[in-house]
């Protein structure tokens, strides 16, 4: 994740202070976990993947994360 952050955000911005950098990291991590889609979990965000697996009716997580992926 940190390599992704560095290449997608850190190297493209300058920060005036440490607090500005901390705020940028916090914002980026929120986007990374809630909106950015990940190919290894069926093109869902980690938050959506957790919601899908948590809502599995019989409480089991399927081996294939794409099995519950909503149609786009």
Secondary structure, 3 states (H helix, E strand, C coil): CHHHHHHHCHHHCCCCCHHHHHHHHHHHHHHHHHCCCEHHHCCECHHHHHHHHHCCCCCCCCCCHHHHCCCC
